[in-house]
Amino acid sequence: MRIKNVIILIGVLLSLSIWSAVPCSAADNKPAQEQKAKQQKRQVVLLSCDLHCQGCCDKIMKNIAFEKGVKDIVCNLSARTVTVTFDPRKTDLETLLRAFDRIGKPAKLIRTLE
């Protein structure tokens, strides 16, 4: 009876070690694939904008943040620039520039980041 229990225990341990090794090797590729997919979903642009005060930055942050596809906005008052991260599948640069015009803060593209 004792040998039978030892054999069952070895079989269970062996199957667990094989079973746990398979998901680990498949999971190693998943973060790289997810990161690549996230990069394709985001575009970052640096815009020049006429910023006079913190109120100008607040106005941009409050209004442009609600544009479809916008993920993040960073205003740099001293450099008079705005960095906008957006999903290019939902909006484009021209739409964003029109949104800046609508709030009275025309912007120009300096460069595209990443």
N, CA, C and O atoms as a GROMACS GRO file, in nm:
protein
  456
    1MET      N    1   0.082  -0.119   0.000
    1MET     CA    2   0.000   0.000   0.000
    1MET      C    3   0.087   0.126   0.000
    1MET      O    4   0.055   0.224  -0.066
    2ARG      N    5   0.196   0.122   0.072
    2ARG     CA    6   0.285   0.235   0.084
    2ARG      C    7   0.351   0.266  -0.050
    2ARG      O    8   0.365   0.384  -0.083
    3ILE      N    9   0.390   0.170  -0.127
    3ILE     CA   10   0.455   0.190  -0.256
    3ILE      C   11   0.356   0.254  -0.354
    3ILE      O   12   0.391   0.340  -0.434
    4LYS      N   13   0.230   0.209  -0.344
    4LYS     CA   14   0.128   0.265  -0.431
    4LYS      C   15   0.111   0.416  -0.405
    4LYS      O   16   0.097   0.493  -0.500
    5ASN      N   17   0.113   0.457  -0.280
    5ASN     CA   18   0.102   0.600  -0.244
    5ASN      C   19   0.222   0.680  -0.294
    5ASN      O   20   0.206   0.794  -0.338
    6VAL      N   21   0.340   0.623  -0.286
    6VAL     CA   22   0.462   0.689  -0.331
    6VAL      C   23   0.456   0.707  -0.483
    6VAL      O   24   0.491   0.814  -0.534
    7ILE      N   25   0.412   0.607  -0.554
    7ILE     CA   26   0.402   0.615  -0.700
    7ILE      C   27   0.300   0.722  -0.740
    7ILE      O   28   0.324   0.799  -0.833
    8ILE      N   29   0.186   0.726  -0.672
    8ILE     CA   30   0.084   0.827  -0.701
    8ILE      C   31   0.140   0.968  -0.674
    8ILE      O   32   0.120   1.059  -0.753
    9LEU      N   33   0.210   0.983  -0.563
    9LEU     CA   34   0.268   1.112  -0.527
    9LEU      C   35   0.371   1.156  -0.631
    9LEU      O   36   0.372   1.273  -0.670
   10ILE      N   37   0.455   1.067  -0.677
   10ILE     CA   38   0.555   1.100  -0.780
   10ILE      C   39   0.484   1.139  -0.909
   10ILE      O   40   0.525   1.234  -0.975
   11GLY      N   41   0.380   1.068  -0.945
   11GLY     CA   42   0.304   1.100  -1.066
   11GLY      C   43   0.240   1.238  -1.059
   11GLY      O   44   0.243   1.314  -1.156
   12VAL      N   45   0.183   1.270  -0.944
   12VAL     CA   46   0.120   1.401  -0.926
   12VAL      C   47   0.225   1.512  -0.933
   12VAL      O   48   0.204   1.612  -1.001
   13LEU      N   49   0.336   1.495  -0.865
   13LEU     CA   50   0.442   1.595  -0.866
   13LEU      C   51   0.500   1.615  -1.006
   13LEU      O   52   0.528   1.727  -1.048
   14LEU      N   53   0.517   1.506  -1.077
   14LEU     CA   54   0.569   1.513  -1.213
   14LEU      C   55   0.473   1.586  -1.305
   14LEU      O   56   0.516   1.670  -1.385
   15SER      N   57   0.346   1.557  -1.295
   15SER     CA   58   0.248   1.624  -1.382
   15SER      C   59   0.237   1.772  -1.346
   15SER      O   60   0.218   1.855  -1.435
   16LEU      N   61   0.248   1.807  -1.220
   16LEU     CA   62   0.244   1.948  -1.180
   16LEU      C   63   0.365   2.024  -1.231
   16LEU      O   64   0.353   2.139  -1.274
   17SER      N   65   0.481   1.961  -1.227
   17SER     CA   66   0.601   2.031  -1.275
   17SER      C   67   0.596   2.053  -1.425
   17SER      O   68   0.640   2.158  -1.473
   18ILE      N   69   0.545   1.958  -1.500
   18ILE     CA   70   0.534   1.974  -1.645
   18ILE      C   71   0.426   2.076  -1.677
   18ILE      O   72   0.445   2.161  -1.765
   19TRP      N   73   0.314   2.070  -1.608
   19TRP     CA   74   0.201   2.160  -1.633
   19TRP      C   75   0.236   2.304  -1.600
   19TRP      O   76   0.196   2.396  -1.671
   20SER      N   77   0.311   2.326  -1.492
   20SER     CA   78   0.346   2.463  -1.453
   20SER      C   79   0.455   2.522  -1.542
   20SER      O   80   0.467   2.644  -1.550
   21ALA      N   81   0.534   2.439  -1.609
   21ALA     CA   82   0.640   2.490  -1.695
   21ALA      C   83   0.584   2.547  -1.826
   21ALA      O   84   0.642   2.641  -1.881
   22VAL      N   85   0.476   2.494  -1.876
   22VAL     CA   86   0.420   2.538  -2.003
   22VAL      C   87   0.366   2.681  -1.996
   22VAL      O   88   0.403   2.762  -2.082
   23PRO      N   89   0.281   2.717  -1.900
   23PRO     CA   90   0.232   2.855  -1.897
   23PRO      C   91   0.342   2.958  -1.874
   23PRO      O   92   0.333   3.070  -1.924
   24CYS      N   93   0.444   2.922  -1.800
   24CYS     CA   94   0.551   3.018  -1.773
   24CYS      C   95   0.623   3.055  -1.903
   24CYS      O   96   0.653   3.172  -1.925
   25SER      N   97   0.651   2.959  -1.987
   25SER     CA   98   0.722   2.989  -2.110
   25SER      C   99   0.633   3.067  -2.206
   25SER      O  100   0.683   3.151  -2.281
   26ALA      N  101   0.505   3.043  -2.207
   26ALA     CA  102   0.414   3.117  -2.294
   26ALA      C  103   0.394   3.259  -2.241
   26ALA      O  104   0.375   3.352  -2.320
   27ALA      N  105   0.397   3.277  -2.110
   27ALA     CA  106   0.376   3.408  -2.050
   27ALA      C  107   0.496   3.501  -2.070
   27ALA      O  108   0.482   3.623  -2.062
   28ASP      N  109   0.613   3.444  -2.097
   28ASP     CA  110   0.732   3.528  -2.116
   28ASP      C  111   0.718   3.619  -2.238
   28ASP      O  112   0.769   3.730  -2.236
   29ASN      N  113   0.651   3.575  -2.342
   29ASN     CA  114   0.634   3.655  -2.464
   29ASN      C  115   0.520   3.754  -2.453
   29ASN      O  116   0.517   3.852  -2.528
   30LYS      N  117   0.428   3.733  -2.363
   30LYS     CA  118   0.308   3.816  -2.354
   30LYS      C  119   0.339   3.963  -2.321
   30LYS      O  120   0.283   4.050  -2.387
   31PRO      N  121   0.425   3.996  -2.222
   31PRO     CA  122   0.451   4.137  -2.195
   31PRO      C  123   0.510   4.212  -2.314
   31PRO      O  124   0.476   4.328  -2.335
   32ALA      N  125   0.596   4.149  -2.390
   32ALA     CA  126   0.655   4.214  -2.506
   32ALA      C  127   0.548   4.241  -2.612
   32ALA      O  128   0.549   4.345  -2.677
   33GLN      N  129   0.457   4.147  -2.630
   33GLN     CA  130   0.350   4.164  -2.727
   33GLN      C  131   0.254   4.275  -2.683
   33GLN      O  132   0.210   4.356  -2.764
   34GLU      N  133   0.223   4.278  -2.553
   34GLU     CA  134   0.134   4.382  -2.501
   34GLU      C  135   0.197   4.520  -2.513
   34GLU      O  136   0.129   4.616  -2.546
   35GLN      N  137   0.326   4.530  -2.486
   35GLN     CA  138   0.396   4.658  -2.496
   35GLN      C  139   0.397   4.707  -2.641
   35GLN      O  140   0.379   4.826  -2.666
   36LYS      N  141   0.418   4.618  -2.735
   36LYS     CA  142   0.419   4.656  -2.875
   36LYS      C  143   0.280   4.704  -2.917
   36LYS      O  144   0.267   4.801  -2.991
   37ALA      N  145   0.177   4.636  -2.870
   37ALA     CA  146   0.040   4.677  -2.903
   37ALA      C  147   0.008   4.813  -2.843
   37ALA      O  148  -0.061   4.894  -2.906
   38LYS      N  149   0.056   4.841  -2.722
   38LYS     CA  150   0.033   4.971  -2.660
   38LYS      C  151   0.103   5.083  -2.737
   38LYS      O  152   0.048   5.192  -2.750
   39GLN      N  153   0.223   5.056  -2.787
   39GLN     CA  154   0.296   5.157  -2.862
   39GLN      C  155   0.222   5.194  -2.990
   39GLN      O  156   0.225   5.310  -3.031
   40GLN      N  157   0.158   5.099  -3.053
   40GLN     CA  158   0.085   5.126  -3.175
   40GLN      C  159  -0.041   5.206  -3.147
   40GLN      O  160  -0.093   5.274  -3.235
   41LYS      N  161  -0.092   5.198  -3.026
   41LYS     CA  162  -0.213   5.268  -2.988
   41LYS      C  163  -0.188   5.411  -2.943
   41LYS      O  164  -0.282   5.483  -2.913
   42ARG      N  165  -0.063   5.453  -2.939
   42ARG     CA  166  -0.032   5.586  -2.888
   42ARG      C  167   0.062   5.661  -2.980
   42ARG      O  168   0.155   5.605  -3.037
   43GLN      N  169   0.035   5.790  -2.991
   43GLN     CA  170   0.124   5.879  -3.063
   43GLN      C  171   0.144   6.001  -2.975
   43GLN      O  172   0.050   6.049  -2.911
   44VAL      N  173   0.266   6.051  -2.970
   44VAL     CA  174   0.299   6.165  -2.886
   44VAL      C  175   0.349   6.278  -2.975
   44VAL      O  176   0.438   6.259  -3.058
   45VAL      N  177   0.291   6.397  -2.956
   45VAL     CA  178   0.332   6.514  -3.033
   45VAL      C  179   0.366   6.628  -2.939
   45VAL      O  180   0.306   6.644  -2.833
   46LEU      N  181   0.464   6.707  -2.980
   46LEU     CA  182   0.505   6.827  -2.906
   46LEU      C  183   0.455   6.947  -2.986
   46LEU      O  184   0.490   6.964  -3.102
   47LEU      N  185   0.374   7.028  -2.921
   47LEU     CA  186   0.312   7.142  -2.987
   47LEU      C  187   0.360   7.272  -2.924
   47LEU      O  188   0.383   7.280  -2.804
   48SER      N  189   0.374   7.374  -3.007
   48SER     CA  190   0.405   7.508  -2.960
   48SER      C  191   0.273   7.581  -2.944
   48SER      O  192   0.189   7.579  -3.034
   49CYS      N  193   0.254   7.646  -2.829
   49CYS     CA  194   0.128   7.713  -2.801
   49CYS      C  195   0.156   7.841  -2.724
   49CYS      O  196   0.250   7.846  -2.644
   50ASP      N  197   0.076   7.944  -2.748
   50ASP     CA  198   0.096   8.073  -2.683
   50ASP      C  199   0.039   8.068  -2.541
   50ASP      O  200  -0.078   8.099  -2.518
   51LEU      N  201   0.123   8.030  -2.446
   51LEU     CA  202   0.083   8.018  -2.306
   51LEU      C  203   0.135   8.138  -2.228
   51LEU      O  204   0.255   8.165  -2.227
   52HIS      N  205   0.044   8.210  -2.162
   52HIS     CA  206   0.084   8.328  -2.085
   52HIS      C  207   0.093   8.300  -1.936
   52HIS      O  208   0.179   8.354  -1.867
   53CYS      N  209   0.002   8.215  -1.887
   53CYS     CA  210  -0.007   8.196  -1.742
   53CYS      C  211  -0.058   8.054  -1.713
   53CYS      O  212  -0.084   7.975  -1.803
   54GLN      N  213  -0.070   8.026  -1.585
   54GLN     CA  214  -0.120   7.894  -1.545
   54GLN      C  215  -0.265   7.876  -1.588
   54GLN      O  216  -0.309   7.763  -1.612
   55GLY      N  217  -0.339   7.984  -1.598
   55GLY     CA  218  -0.477   7.976  -1.644
   55GLY      C  219  -0.486   7.923  -1.787
   55GLY      O  220  -0.577   7.848  -1.820
   56CYS      N  221  -0.390   7.963  -1.871
   56CYS     CA  222  -0.385   7.911  -2.009
   56CYS      C  223  -0.363   7.759  -2.007
   56CYS      O  224  -0.428   7.686  -2.081
   57CYS      N  225  -0.273   7.714  -1.922
   57CYS     CA  226  -0.246   7.570  -1.910
   57CYS      C  227  -0.370   7.497  -1.859
   57CYS      O  228  -0.405   7.390  -1.909
   58ASP      N  229  -0.437   7.556  -1.760
   58ASP     CA  230  -0.557   7.493  -1.706
   58ASP      C  231  -0.666   7.482  -1.812
   58ASP      O  232  -0.736   7.381  -1.820
   59LYS      N  233  -0.681   7.587  -1.892
   59LYS     CA  234  -0.781   7.587  -1.998
   59LYS      C  235  -0.755   7.474  -2.098
   59LYS      O  236  -0.848   7.405  -2.139
   60ILE      N  237  -0.630   7.456  -2.135
   60ILE     CA  238  -0.592   7.349  -2.228
   60ILE      C  239  -0.616   7.213  -2.164
   60ILE      O  240  -0.673   7.124  -2.226
   61MET      N  241  -0.572   7.198  -2.041
   61MET     CA  242  -0.586   7.070  -1.972
   61MET      C  243  -0.733   7.030  -1.959
   61MET      O  244  -0.767   6.913  -1.977
   62LYS      N  245  -0.819   7.125  -1.927
   62LYS     CA  246  -0.960   7.095  -1.906
   62LYS      C  247  -1.034   7.066  -2.036
   62LYS      O  248  -1.122   6.981  -2.038
   63ASN      N  249  -1.000   7.135  -2.143
   63ASN     CA  250  -1.074   7.121  -2.268
   63ASN      C  251  -1.019   7.013  -2.360
   63ASN      O  252  -1.095   6.932  -2.413
   64ILE      N  253  -0.890   7.010  -2.380
   64ILE     CA  254  -0.830   6.915  -2.474
   64ILE      C  255  -0.835   6.772  -2.417
   64ILE      O  256  -0.839   6.676  -2.494
   65ALA      N  257  -0.835   6.759  -2.287
   65ALA     CA  258  -0.840   6.626  -2.225
   65ALA      C  259  -0.968   6.551  -2.264
   65ALA      O  260  -0.969   6.428  -2.263
   66PHE      N  261  -1.074   6.623  -2.298
   66PHE     CA  262  -1.200   6.558  -2.333
   66PHE      C  263  -1.215   6.531  -2.482
   66PHE      O  264  -1.319   6.481  -2.526
   67GLU      N  265  -1.115   6.565  -2.560
   67GLU     CA  266  -1.118   6.530  -2.702
   67GLU      C  267  -1.105   6.379  -2.716
   67GLU      O  268  -1.031   6.315  -2.641
   68LYS      N  269  -1.176   6.324  -2.810
   68LYS     CA  270  -1.176   6.180  -2.831
   68LYS      C  271  -1.034   6.131  -2.864
   68LYS      O  272  -0.968   6.186  -2.953
   69GLY      N  273  -0.988   6.028  -2.793
   69GLY     CA  274  -0.859   5.967  -2.819
   69GLY      C  275  -0.743   6.024  -2.740
   69GLY      O  276  -0.635   5.965  -2.740
   70VAL      N  277  -0.762   6.137  -2.673
   70VAL     CA  278  -0.652   6.199  -2.596
   70VAL      C  279  -0.629   6.118  -2.469
   70VAL      O  280  -0.722   6.093  -2.392
   71LYS      N  281  -0.504   6.078  -2.448
   71LYS     CA  282  -0.468   5.996  -2.332
   71LYS      C  283  -0.398   6.078  -2.223
   71LYS      O  284  -0.419   6.053  -2.104
   72ASP      N  285  -0.315   6.175  -2.264
   72ASP     CA  286  -0.238   6.251  -2.165
   72ASP      C  287  -0.200   6.387  -2.224
   72ASP      O  288  -0.177   6.399  -2.345
   73ILE      N  289  -0.194   6.488  -2.138
   73ILE     CA  290  -0.152   6.622  -2.178
   73ILE      C  291  -0.056   6.674  -2.073
   73ILE      O  292  -0.082   6.662  -1.953
   74VAL      N  293   0.056   6.732  -2.117
   74VAL     CA  294   0.152   6.794  -2.027
   74VAL      C  295   0.183   6.933  -2.081
   74VAL      O  296   0.232   6.947  -2.193
   75CYS      N  297   0.155   7.035  -2.001
   75CYS     CA  298   0.184   7.173  -2.039
   75CYS      C  299   0.315   7.216  -1.975
   75CYS      O  300   0.338   7.189  -1.857
   76ASN      N  301   0.400   7.282  -2.051
   76ASN     CA  302   0.524   7.338  -1.999
   76ASN      C  303   0.515   7.489  -2.021
   76ASN      O  304   0.539   7.538  -2.131
   77LEU      N  305   0.481   7.561  -1.916
   77LEU     CA  306   0.457   7.704  -1.925
   77LEU      C  307   0.584   7.780  -1.963
   77LEU      O  308   0.579   7.872  -2.045
   78SER      N  309   0.698   7.743  -1.904
   78SER     CA  310   0.822   7.816  -1.932
   78SER      C  311   0.869   7.796  -2.076
   78SER      O  312   0.925   7.888  -2.136
   79ALA      N  313   0.848   7.678  -2.133
   79ALA     CA  314   0.889   7.651  -2.271
   79ALA      C  315   0.778   7.684  -2.370
   79ALA      O  316   0.800   7.684  -2.491
   80ARG      N  317   0.658   7.711  -2.319
   80ARG     CA  318   0.539   7.738  -2.401
   80ARG      C  319   0.510   7.624  -2.498
   80ARG      O  320   0.483   7.644  -2.616
   81THR      N  321   0.516   7.503  -2.442
   81THR     CA  322   0.487   7.384  -2.522
   81THR      C  323   0.382   7.298  -2.453
   81THR      O  324   0.360   7.306  -2.332
   82VAL      N  325   0.318   7.216  -2.533
   82VAL     CA  326   0.220   7.119  -2.483
   82VAL      C  327   0.252   6.985  -2.547
   82VAL      O  328   0.266   6.975  -2.669
   83THR      N  329   0.264   6.883  -2.465
   83THR     CA  330   0.288   6.748  -2.513
   83THR      C  331   0.156   6.672  -2.501
   83THR      O  332   0.098   6.662  -2.393
   84VAL      N  333   0.109   6.618  -2.612
   84VAL     CA  334  -0.019   6.547  -2.615
   84VAL      C  335   0.005   6.404  -2.659
   84VAL      O  336   0.067   6.378  -2.762
   85THR      N  337  -0.046   6.310  -2.580
   85THR     CA  338  -0.042   6.168  -2.614
   85THR      C  339  -0.184   6.129  -2.653
   85THR      O  340  -0.279   6.153  -2.579
   86PHE      N  341  -0.198   6.069  -2.771
   86PHE     CA  342  -0.332   6.034  -2.818
   86PHE      C  343  -0.330   5.902  -2.895
   86PHE      O  344  -0.224   5.853  -2.936
   87ASP      N  345  -0.449   5.847  -2.912
   87ASP     CA  346  -0.467   5.724  -2.986
   87ASP      C  347  -0.495   5.760  -3.132
   87ASP      O  348  -0.600   5.815  -3.162
   88PRO      N  349  -0.402   5.730  -3.224
   88PRO     CA  350  -0.420   5.769  -3.364
   88PRO      C  351  -0.535   5.696  -3.434
   88PRO      O  352  -0.574   5.736  -3.544
   89ARG      N  353  -0.589   5.592  -3.373
   89ARG     CA  354  -0.704   5.525  -3.432
   89ARG      C  355  -0.833   5.602  -3.404
   89ARG      O  356  -0.934   5.581  -3.472
   90LYS      N  357  -0.830   5.691  -3.304
   90LYS     CA  358  -0.951   5.764  -3.266
   90LYS      C  359  -0.948   5.912  -3.307
   90LYS      O  360  -1.053   5.973  -3.322
   91THR      N  361  -0.830   5.968  -3.323
   91THR     CA  362  -0.818   6.108  -3.362
   91THR      C  363  -0.688   6.126  -3.440
   91THR      O  364  -0.608   6.033  -3.451
   92ASP      N  365  -0.668   6.246  -3.492
   92ASP     CA  366  -0.544   6.274  -3.563
   92ASP      C  367  -0.495   6.413  -3.525
   92ASP      O  368  -0.561   6.487  -3.452
   93LEU      N  369  -0.378   6.448  -3.576
   93LEU     CA  370  -0.316   6.574  -3.540
   93LEU      C  371  -0.402   6.693  -3.584
   93LEU      O  372  -0.415   6.790  -3.509
   94GLU      N  373  -0.459   6.687  -3.702
   94GLU     CA  374  -0.541   6.798  -3.752
   94GLU      C  375  -0.661   6.824  -3.662
   94GLU      O  376  -0.695   6.940  -3.636
   95THR      N  377  -0.724   6.720  -3.614
   95THR     CA  378  -0.838   6.734  -3.524
   95THR      C  379  -0.794   6.799  -3.393
   95THR      O  380  -0.865   6.884  -3.339
   96LEU      N  381  -0.678   6.758  -3.342
   96LEU     CA  382  -0.628   6.818  -3.219
   96LEU      C  383  -0.596   6.966  -3.238
   96LEU      O  384  -0.628   7.048  -3.152
   97LEU      N  385  -0.534   7.001  -3.351
   97LEU     CA  386  -0.501   7.141  -3.376
   97LEU      C  387  -0.628   7.225  -3.389
   97LEU      O  388  -0.630   7.340  -3.344
   98ARG      N  389  -0.734   7.170  -3.448
   98ARG     CA  390  -0.862   7.242  -3.455
   98ARG      C  391  -0.921   7.261  -3.316
   98ARG      O  392  -0.983   7.364  -3.288
   99ALA      N  393  -0.903   7.163  -3.228
   99ALA     CA  394  -0.953   7.174  -3.090
   99ALA      C  395  -0.880   7.287  -3.017
   99ALA      O  396  -0.942   7.360  -2.940
  100PHE      N  397  -0.751   7.301  -3.040
  100PHE     CA  398  -0.677   7.412  -2.980
  100PHE      C  399  -0.729   7.546  -3.033
  100PHE      O  400  -0.744   7.642  -2.957
  101ASP      N  401  -0.758   7.552  -3.163
  101ASP     CA  402  -0.812   7.674  -3.223
  101ASP      C  403  -0.947   7.711  -3.160
  101ASP      O  404  -0.973   7.828  -3.133
  102ARG      N  405  -1.032   7.610  -3.138
  102ARG     CA  406  -1.165   7.634  -3.082
  102ARG      C  407  -1.160   7.699  -2.945
  102ARG      O  408  -1.248   7.778  -2.910
  103ILE      N  409  -1.059   7.667  -2.866
  103ILE     CA  410  -1.052   7.726  -2.731
  103ILE      C  411  -0.967   7.854  -2.730
  103ILE      O  412  -0.939   7.909  -2.623
  104GLY      N  413  -0.928   7.902  -2.846
  104GLY     CA  414  -0.855   8.027  -2.855
  104GLY      C  415  -0.707   8.017  -2.827
  104GLY      O  416  -0.642   8.118  -2.796
  105LYS      N  417  -0.653   7.898  -2.836
  105LYS     CA  418  -0.510   7.876  -2.813
  105LYS      C  419  -0.450   7.801  -2.932
  105LYS      O  420  -0.420   7.682  -2.920
  106PRO      N  421  -0.431   7.869  -3.046
  106PRO     CA  422  -0.377   7.799  -3.164
  106PRO      C  423  -0.241   7.736  -3.133
  106PRO      O  424  -0.158   7.793  -3.062
  107ALA      N  425  -0.221   7.618  -3.188
  107ALA     CA  426  -0.098   7.543  -3.164
  107ALA      C  427  -0.036   7.502  -3.297
  107ALA      O  428  -0.106   7.489  -3.398
  108LYS      N  429   0.095   7.484  -3.294
  108LYS     CA  430   0.169   7.440  -3.413
  108LYS      C  431   0.253   7.319  -3.374
  108LYS      O  432   0.304   7.311  -3.262
  109LEU      N  433   0.267   7.227  -3.467
  109LEU     CA  434   0.347   7.107  -3.443
  109LEU      C  435   0.494   7.142  -3.442
  109LEU      O  436   0.544   7.204  -3.537
  110ILE      N  437   0.565   7.104  -3.336
  110ILE     CA  438   0.710   7.117  -3.331
  110ILE      C  439   0.772   6.989  -3.385
  110ILE      O  440   0.854   6.991  -3.476
  111ARG      N  441   0.731   6.876  -3.325
  111ARG     CA  442   0.778   6.745  -3.372
  111ARG      C  443   0.694   6.634  -3.312
  111ARG      O  444   0.623   6.652  -3.214
  112THR      N  445   0.705   6.519  -3.376
  112THR     CA  446   0.639   6.398  -3.326
  112THR      C  447   0.741   6.321  -3.244
  112THR      O  448   0.853   6.299  -3.289
  113LEU      N  449   0.703   6.280  -3.127
  113LEU     CA  450   0.791   6.204  -3.038
  113LEU      C  451   0.757   6.057  -3.048
  113LEU      O  452   0.640   6.021  -3.063
  114GLU      N  453   0.856   5.971  -3.042
  114GLU     CA  454   0.841   5.824  -3.049
  114GLU      C  455   0.760   5.787  -3.168
  114GLU      O  456   0.736   5.669  -3.192
   0.00000   0.00000   0.00000
